[in-house]
């Protein structure tokens, strides 16, 4: 065994073990994809180490070369997929991922033919090194385009996160860069470039460097996130419990009052005859049924909202914003009443439906309204929250994007500058409060996990809300002025 064999084998085995450890530790899509990525690392490394062995036949080396490069063809796309899932951007890049997965699948179909690796030749100190076929050129091009795209996703994410998360991303970025640099240099002899291959000794540094950062920076560690998510869920349950107590107690109190009043009047002999007594009893029962129906409707809405997280599969449908808002109002009505907060709604009846998952949209609006209630509470003055909806449209003439147009009282679009507006492209939902506002230097932090200005907060509410908005293909932003209030804006695709 030469030093190159040992280096490659060490990289392959250690990467596979590390991938298995991460998968067992996380047991989510990030862990699964990292294991798959590590599997292809090992799938390249083990046959590659056989190919560069000193004592091996030409036929065995050729088979090993084709097997190694077949696995290598999948590495760029799985790496990009992993980076997108790790940075939570995969939902918006599904089409490009499908395109990039088509390339290794195509290569797989010809991987053991001369179209991929036609033969071997000696170069540098190696007896057998692959020569490129036409599909090998495609794999090389894919490697040097897609791998940097994955690193770009990590780099972009660094601009949006806290210092702790940035250090984690830097650890992952640095470790992976060392590995991919060592792997990239192995392409040169394939194209007849006699470049020294000491870069192979960089490869085993990757799993050990990543292990170091996993220990020091807690890369892939989700225990803290899980604990905070649990605390955040308990906070939401507290709001729902108060709502249940308030919303259901009212109709039950009315039913009890009607029954007691009817019985008391009969006992006192208020009714002159049986017909009057029966008429009063029928009226009491009718009103009791109405109140019971009201209580059952509240329970139904609470039940539907509580089940929102049971099935993680996104189910897109066309949803009416006003209807969704009406469904969640019973969940926060007690919170509004307890803090003397006035909620106003400005949602024109002709606002188009949006394409979204109803459960996700309910949770998004619930989180934003609860956040607004908590913010308003800190001011000590009478609180006000305003929910509005408007459309963002395009002009028929040049299809260029326009700012949010004027709406008439029905929510339909008015002509502007003599141009007829087309069907709205997107819908804008705003939740505005008159709370204390957010300092300008802190606005960039509101969506990052664990950031909170509240003593009892977990810092996950807005972070989760942003993830939900992005999963249904929307965008969320925030504007705020200290002493005036804060406005959250959610933009979703119109039906």
PyMOL commands that set and color helices and strands:
alter all, ss='L'
color gray80, all
select helices_A, chain A and resi 3-26+29-51+58-86+90-110+134-158+163-185+188-191+200-216+223-268+274-309+321-338+358-377+440-445+461-471
alter helices_A, ss='H'
color red, helices_A
select strands_A, chain A and resi 120-123+126-130+316-319+341-346+354-357+383-392+426-433+475-481+485-493
alter strands_A, ss='S'
color yellow, strands_A
deselect
rebuild
show_as cartoon
